[in-house]
Structure formats: C-alpha cells, structure tokens
Amino acid sequence: MLTANNQSIEFCRQLSKINNLKKESRRNVIEYNGELYSFSVSKVKNGMVECRQCYGDTVGFITFVPSMNRVYAHRIGHDYSRFSVTRVTSNGIKAFNVNQHINMLTPITNLQLP
C-alpha cells in the first residue's frame, strides 16, 4: 500500500505522461492550460480536499479524488497568505497546506485517467 505522498507522486507521473503534460522532475507540479499547478491525490473529509504541498509559484492545485474517480482543479492565483507554510524548498519556494471544500473545485473532464 502506497503512502499518500507516494500515491500522489505516482499518480501525477502517470497522469502527466498519458496526457502529455509537462511535469517538473522534483515536485508534483504540472503544467495545465499553460499554467503551473501543484498536484495531489485527496480524500474527501467533511467535504474538504487537501493539497499538503501547494507551492507558492503555482496558481493552485489539481487533485485526483479516488472515491469519486474524478480530477478537480482549484485556482488560487498567487496569494497564499491565508494558508500555513508546510515547508520551504531548497530554492526558497514556500509550500502551503491548502484545504478547500469540494464544491469550490472545478471538475476537469478532458484528462485521461491512468
């Protein structure tokens, strides 16, 4: 059984490969519609989904929710000030823990799932 982090790494790699999306080699960051998004695999807890490492240099996150077999996006922009920092990369990029209600996310239907 894969940990949540390893599940996100593997799913992001597969999703980017089969949909011909650019993926950064060292982070779960993909380019979608010309913009960089952090990526996670999320469970829905009390209506909320989570991206534990949503990077400040991305415009939001894309998440796969296995229980719904769907991919969703949440566009934040570049103002992460309301979220808590979880870590800082060696390049100085802050990562944030972002929780968002599932109703605030946009379903992505044009991606093939692994």
Secondary structure by P-SEA (a helix, b strand, c coil): cccaaaaaaaaaaaaaaaabbbbbccccccccccbbbbbbbbbbccccccccccccccccbbbbbccccbbbbbbbccccccccccccccccbbbbbbbbbccccccccccccc
